[in-house]
Amino acid sequence: MRDRRRYRETVSLRVRRGARVLSQIQFPANPVYQGQLLNVPSNLNYLLKCKKSGSWHKSFLPFTRPYIWTSKVRPYFVDLEDSPSTIATIPSFLESAQLELLWNCRITDDPKSSNSLNMYSSLVTEFTSQVQADMKVAVFLDVSGAGSFQHFVQDCLPIISLIQDLPEIPKDIPIIVREPDHNFTSFKSYLNAINCQNPIHFLRSGASITVEKLFFLRFYPFNAIYSLPPLLYESTYSKFHSSANSLPTEKRNVILVNRHEKIRNFNDLEPIVARLEKWCKQTNLELKVLNPKTTTFDQLQDFFSKTKYVFAIHGGANYNMIWAPPDATLIEFIPTQATDSLFHMTLSYGQNYLPYALPHDKGEKFYHVSSLDIDLIISYLDSIDINFDS
């Protein structure tokens, strides 16, 4: 029998009893995405067929949390025409955050709980030894999955950005985070982009850290995974682009992300490239065919900072949209089965998002994107006027 995902608390009851509340942050009750959702009319039928198992579901049962996790297969998109959202993230889920100060804590990596639905990975229990603690003071931020690039950008960076704005946390206090994957070599560049001055202390797998005074950010109604409000993404994105006073003045580009992975690759790239090259010549844009595995961090940042349109199958490279200008559009090819997307994050950044659904499963090796699909997308983009300068 498979281990089902369950929610568990991060901080033990004994430690929570002695918590001191320092401040509270209220999130908008009815957040509105700053970006614009686009969809090709002829693809709407496939979008409505998109389904996903595993999501938060509002609960009306007494004596339970306001949201419960369900593994039931449900339609992925909700109310595409009026107030669009997805079942993957409910924008109004988290209502507030509370900064707490905890005392005499032991932070323990807990691999047995890797299937937990808490946004935090580790357990915080009481440290009662007479031996001096490893750290006098620290900020706890061991976010689940944040060792990988995409989950760091999606789940961890917005919380670090929020911490930077809290006057109760001095800039010299270390932040405890999950040790990054060895392939995630640009970790520090993303912290520099939000001007994070706090030292970073990595919690390694199987290790523990004892801290005398621990700052902890508790979210309400509970620390649910996959639920950060749009406001946190907006704030993070604005810090990435705080030095940019206007849209790029150089020639803009169209990025085609050419994945070379075990799953979700283009079946035939040539007709896609040929059609996009023709379109770029007509619109004074420059096509960049990008292989994430052979592209350096500096090249990724440069390409995305000048992009107008990004064509990509759903994957990790798409999280580089954080470098893209506010008028950029992500055209993301998504599967109808086990659907995932950058809907929430991209629209929260204030960018345009165009999901294009294909009759595939998330785990298939190749996706068939025809030149007709590209034609339909281009015709739609040419027919609308997206202007963020006014």
KELUMKOL-836262 format. One record per residue: residue in one letter; x, y, z negated of N, C-alpha, C in turn. Coordinates in steps of 0.02 Angstrom, whole numbers, plus 50000, padded with zeros to 5 digits. Each point is the difference from the previous one (the first is absolute). Last residue first. Layout:
N
AXYZXYZXYZ...
This chain:
390
S500385257551072499475004949986499784999749927D501604984950098500295006649992499495005249979F499734976150057500095001549928500305006949989N498574984550194500415006049991500045001849927I499084981350198500195000149929500485005849990D498154990450191500455005549986500145000349925I499194980350199499865003749938500545005349989S500014984550185499325003050002499845004149937D502044987150039499985005650047499335003849997L500284980149875500425005349972500005006250044Y498864980850078499665002849942500405005849971S500954987950176499425003850024499635003349943I501764985449946500255006250030499425004450024I499484978549919500255004349946500225006750027L499364983550154499415002249961500215004849944D501714989750127499625004850041499415002949961I501224982549903500385006349998499655005450040D499094978550008499935002749932500365006749995L500274988350198499325002849997499885002949930S501974988150043500055006850027499325003450000S500334981049816500035000750073500095007350021V500544983049783499795006950013500095001250074H500074978349818499935001950071499705007050005Y501594986949807499375003450012499985002150073F501444980149845499945004950053499305002950004K500614985049821500655002450021499965005550052E498154995149800500194997750067500665003250022G498675003849787500604995950002500214997550068K498015013649953500585003649974500644996050008D498024995550173500094999249928500645003549978H498355006950218500564995949977499974999249924P498805014550194499744993549975500574995249982L500085027749981500114994750049499774993449971A499765029249958499944993049978500084995250058Y500815025549927499764996650061500014992649985P500085025949864500074992849998499724996950064L500945024949927499584996650049500134992549996Y500455025349860500084992750000499504996950048N501365025049920499464996750036500134992550002Q500875016849795500124998450071499394996850031G500395006449766499725005350041500124999050074Y500514985949798500535004650020499725006050039S498564982549943500155003949941500575004950013L499404984550167499485005249994500125004349938T501454981850031500085004850055499495005649995M499884982049841500605004149991500065005450054H498174984250010499975004249940500605004749995F499914984050184499435004649999500055005049943L501434981050092500255006049966499465005449997S499644971750007500135006050040500315005549957D498984971750032500345004949958500155006150044T498414975250012500195006750020500375003849945A499114976050061500485001849947500295006950014Q498834994450208499994995249945500575001649951T499695013050195499314999649974499954995149941P502265014950067499634993850015499295000349972I501545021550093499864996149940499604993750018F501595022350096499654994050023499924995349940E500315027850013500224993749969499564994250025I500825026950039499564995250034500234993149978L500355025949899500214993049999499464995950035T500775027350011499474995050001500304993050000A500705027849925500164993650031499404995249995D500315023049909499574999150058500134993450036P501275007249805499294999449981499534999050060P502594991150011499665006449989499264999049985A501834980749932499685002950060499645006549984W501144984349845500455004950030499665003950057I498904982249887500115005149950500465005550025M499494979850119499565005650015500085005649948N501024977849997500425005850015499585006050022Y499134978149960500025004249940500485005850008N499714982450163499495005350005500005004649939A501364979950024500295006050031499505005850003G499364977749918500385004349954500265006450031G497814988850112500624997349973500385005349959H497904995950203500065001049927500634996649974I500075008350249499634994749965500105001149925A500225020950172500334994749962499504994849977F500555026250119499644993950018500354994249966V499895028349969500354993749984499544994350018Y500315028550058499604993949997500454994149984K500915021449987499315002250010499534994149994T502695005649902499504996150037499325003450005K502235005249890499835003550062499424996650038S500944991649793499895007149985499815004050062F500574976650012499345001149971499875007449986F502144993650086499464998350048499315001749972D501895002749856500005004850055499434998850049Q500344984849822499785006449974499955005250056L500894979050054499294999449983499735006849977Q502314998550037499635000050063499254999649987D501434998449815500035006850027499625000450066F500244978849899499565004249962499985007150029T500604980850174500275002449935499485004449965T499574979150175499985007249996500245002349931T499624977150078500625002650028500045007649998K498104987249919500574996249975500675002850023P497815008650072500175001949931500634996549974N499355007450250500064993649966500225001449928L498795015650205500384999549938499974992949973V499635017950221499844993149982500464998149943K499095024250103500534996749961499764993049982L499335021950184499864993449971500624997349965E499055026050053500564995450011499864993449964L498445021850117500224996649940500564995150017N498485014550144500625003049977500214997349931T498134992750147499855004349942500625003249969Q500014984650191499435004450014499885005149945K501664983149976500205004650054499455005050015C499534982949846500475004849972500235005050053W498634981850066499625004949961500465005449973K500994981850110499625004050048499625005549964E501114984349867500495004350035499655004650050L498714983649890500175005549955500515004750032R499394980350117499435004549996500155006149955A501654982950021499895003250065499435005149996V500444986549810500535005050010499875003850065I498604982049958499875005349951500505005750010P500264980150127499455004250025499825005849952E501784984949930500145003750062499415004250024L500094984149806500145007149988500035004050065D498794977149896500335002150062500095007649997N499254988349806500084994350044500395001850063F500225011649751499685000950065500154994050044N499964996349734500425003050052499605001050064R499584989049758499745006550024500495003650046I501164981249853499285000950015499885007050027K502194992649950499704993450007499265000550019E501585020250077499894996549937499684993250013H500755023150116500324993650014499974995949935R498705023850117500184995449946500354993850027N499605025450088500084993350028500254995349946V498735025350028500374995749954499994992950026L499795025350111499724993250007500424995449956I499565028450020500374994249976499604993750013V500235026250103499524994649988500414993949979N500635028149984500074993350028499394995549985R500845028450035499694994849959500064993250033K501615022750012499554995950040499744994349956E500705020849859500324996150052499474996150039T499475012949808500065004250060500334996350057P498434992249771500644999650037499995004350063L498395008349807500074993750036500654999950039S500005015349784499574999350059500094993250030N501165006949803499515005450002499514999450058A501624983349839499785001050069499445005250002S501034991249799500475004550034499805001550072S498764984949857499995006649969500455005050035H499344975350030499995005050054500005007149973F500044980549859500424997850055500075005550053K498515003249821500705000749978500484997950055S497694997150035500165007150001500725001349978Y499114977949988500125002150069500205007350003T499354991349791500634997150022500185002450070S497915006349914500545003449965500684997450022E498064989450085500045006950025500605003649969Y499464978749919500324999650065500095007050030L498834998249799500704998349988500384999550066L497645004050005500375005849974500744998549990P498344982950062500305003950054500445005849976P499724978749836499565004950031500365004150054L500514973849923500225006849987499565005050038S499974974449979499455004649987500215007249990Y501074975950011499725002150065499475005549993I500384987249773500455000150058499625002350062A499395006949739499844995450056500485000950058N499695006749741500575000550046499934995350060F497865011549870500544995549982500525000150055P498195016349992499804995749944500504994549982Y501315016850037499334998249978499534999750059F502874998449931499475002250044499324997549976R502585006049889499444995450002499445002950043L502785002849951499445003150034499454994950007F502235004049826499604995350038499405003650030F502575002449858499455003650032499644995150046L501584995049776499844998350069499395004150024K502114996349800499435004350018499854999150074E501564985049910499755002849937499385004350012V500874978050144499995007350002499695002649935T501094976350142499685002749939500095007650000I499924979150197500315006349977499635002249937S500454976150171499585004049956500405006249977A499934979650219500345003849948499495003549954G499584986850207500174995649943500325003749942S500135012650227499574994249990500264995749943R500565026149994500154994350043499564994049982L499895027949982499844994049961500084994150047F501155026050008499674994250032499874994549949H500255028049995500254994049967499614994150028I500585027750063499604994050012500344994049968P499925028849956500394994050014499544993950009N499095024850058500084995249945500464994350020Q499225018150144500645001149966500124995149943C498505003750243500004996449936500705000549969N498895009350214500435003649952499964996849931I499064992150210499525003249954500375003649943A501254988950168499515003850039499475003349956N501684985149914500275006650013499485004450036L499494977549963499985003649937500265007150010Y500134985650181499305001649988499915003749933S502144992050062499805005450046499285002149989K501004981249885500155006649970499785005850044F499724977250080499615001349940500115007149973S500834986250200499875007250000499595002349939T500634976950056500615003849985499885007549996F498794975550001499735006849992500575004649978N500284976450026499915003050066499755007249996H500284986149806500665001750027499965003150069D498035003449818500244994550041500665002150033P499375012649772499804999450070500294993850033E499275003149736500605000150042499814999150073R498305011349823500194993450026500625000650044V499685018649811499644997650059500254993050018I500125021549803500104992850009499574997650058I501155024849930499384996650021500164992750013P501255020549838500014994850050499304997250015I500615025649919499794993649972499994994650055D500485024250022500584995849987499824993249971K498465018550055500304997450062500604995449987P497805003149830500615003550022500324996650060I497395000149918500554995450014500605003850026E497935010849947500174996249939500594995350010P498915013550174500515003649961500214996249937L499124991050246499785000149930500535003449956D500134994850241499605006049987499785000649927Q501234981250092500425005950009499635006449982I498874979150003500415000849941500445006250004L498744993550189499575002649947500405001449937S501104989350176499865006950018499575003449947I500394977149982500615003749982499905007450015I498304986150069499995000649927500625003749975P499774995250233499515005049978499975000949924L501484983150093500225006950012499475005249979C499514976049993500455002549947500175007450008D498574986650154499764998949932500415003449945Q500405001450249499284999949990499805000249926V502314999050071499705006150028499265000449982F501134980549937500295005649963499685006550024H499474980450112499635000549937500295005549955Q501044995550211499315002250010499625000849935F502304992149995499935006850026499275002250002S500714982049815500015000250073499845007150024G499974994749769500684998650022500065000150076A497955002749867500355006050021500734998950018G498144984849911500164999950072500455005650023S498765004149773500004993550034500165000850074V500915017049809499404998950040500064993650041D501095012849784500144993850036499394997950040L500685019949848499685000450065500174993850041F500395014849747499844993450027499645000750067V501875015849863499335000150029499884993150031A501695007649781499934998450072499285000850020V502025001249779499385002650028499994998450075K501684990749855499675004349952499315002150025M501274976650066499915006950022499635003949947D500654977749956500425001150059499975007350022A499594994149739499684998950065500475001650057Q500814990949755499845006250035499704998550068V499714982749796500525001950048499775006350037Q498634987949847500405005249968500575002450045S497554989750087500674998249978500365005949968T497744998550109500065000649927500704998549974F498295006750223500704998449987500135001249926E497654994950160500355003549946500714997449992T498834999450244499834997449934500425003749947V499224999750277500305004349949499764997549932L500294989550271499645000249936500385004649952S499925000950286500304997149939499545000449940S499505008850229500234993050005500164996849932Y498115019850090500664999149970500194992649997M497895007050082500485003350044500714999449973N498064981449959500245006249970500525003150046L498914978450028499715005550036500165006749968S501404975050006499575004549963499755005750044N501564980750042499355000350033499515004749964S502204995049922500095003450064499345000650037S500734990749772499435004350012500045003750067K501714985249916499394996049997499385004250017P502245009549980499834997050065499374995849999D501035020549854499564994249987499794996850066D501815018449858499794997750066499624993449990T500205018949809500214993450021499734998350069I500495020549802499724999050066500294993650028R499625011449745500404995350039499644999050067C499955020749796499724995650051500524995350031N499555020449821500334993549987499724994550047W498455020550015500594999549957500234992749995L498535018650177500004993849963500664999349962L498365019750129500664998649973499944993849956E498485010150224500054997849931500734999149980L498185011350197500704999149982500044998549925Q497974996350189500185002549934500734998549985A498015002750217500614996949975500185003249934S497624996050170500485004349964500624996049982E498204991450141499705006449980500505004749968L499944978350186500345002549941499765007149985F498884990250183500084994849949500325002849936S499385010050226499795002949936500084995149942P500604994150231500325006549984499825002749931I500244974450083499425004349986500285006749976T501054978550155500105005449951499375004249993A499984979950129500674999349972500155005249947I498014998550139499944996449936500694999249968T499465021650153500094992850009499924996649933S498985023950126500504997449954500094992650016P498485024250089500384993950011500504998349945S497725013550042500525000849950500454993950002D498505003250189499855005649954500565001349949E500144982250174499785006250031499935005849952L500654976849942500485003050046499805006850026D499404983149802499705006250022500465003950047V501304980949909499385002049967499775006750029F501744977350066499845007150003499315001349969Y500804977550002500565004249977499825007449998P498404977549956500185004750054500525005049975R500044976849872499535005650009500205004250060V500454975449845500145003350064499465005350013K500814991549750499494999150052500205003950063S501054999249778500354996950056499524998650058T500055019249787499654994450032500424997450058W500095016449756500334997550060499604994150029I499045022149856500274993249992500304997950067Y499195024049854500144996750063500304993149985P499285013349821499565002850052500124997050069R500424985349776500305005950030499565002550056T498704987149811500554998450047500315006550023F497954996749860500604997849964500564997750047P497675000450122500175003149935500644997049970L499475002350270499894995549944500195003449934F500205007550235499435002749962499844995649940S502225006050181499644995349957499445003649962K501615002650242499675003349943499584994949962H502244993550131499285000450014499675003049938W502594995050133499635002349942499275001050019S501554981650130499895007249994499645001649935G500564978350171500415002949948499915007549998S499634988550230499854996949935500465002949948K498975009450251500564998949954499754996449938K499345008850280499834997249935500624998849958C498845012150247500584999249956499784997749931K498565006150189500124992949987500594998849953L499355021750081499474997649955500084992649984L501465010050156500125002949934499494997549949Y499724994150227500534996149967500165002849931N498455011850129499724993349986500524995649964L500615021750084499615000249938499734993149980N501295007950200500304995449952499604999549936S499485014950184499944993150026500304994849953P500145023949949499314997349999499944992850022V502125010549877499824999350070499304996850002N500955015249792499904993250025499765000250072L501115015149766499824999750070499844992850018L500305017649772499944993250025499745000250071Q501435018949847499424998650042500024992750025G501025013549763500124998050069499354998450037Q500075005449767500195006050038500124998450074Y498314987749813500624999350037500135006350040V498634999349767499895000150073500674999450035P498844994149736500545002250044499824999550074N498745001449763499804998050068500525002350050A500435003049769499484994849996499794997450068P502495010249929499355002050027499504994250000F501904999549813499994999650073499305002050025Q501575005649766499354998150028500044999950076I501764997449778499935002650068499344997550028Q501315004049741499534996450043499955003550068S501854997349767499615004150048499544995550041L501214992449801500345006350013499615004650047V499594978249812499785002950064500325007050008R500814977149862499845007149991499845002950068A500004973649879500125004650055499795007149983G499904977849875500425005649977500135005250054R498704980150040499715003049939500405006149976R500744985950183499485004950018499725003649939V501514981849973500355006150022499495005550016R499144979049939500385002649943500365006550019L498854987550167499545003749956500385003249942S501304995850232499684996049948499595004449953V500505005250263500255001649933499624996049948T499454996850229500735000750001500275000649929E497664986750082500275006349976500774999950002R498434986050174500254999549932500315006849980Y498344986650205500275006149971500254998449929R499904982650219499625002549942500345006449974R499944980050218500235006449976499555002549943R500464973550057499595005750021500275006449968D501134975950071499985004749944499635006350023R499544974850101500435005850006499895004749940M499804972550009499585006050000500445006350000
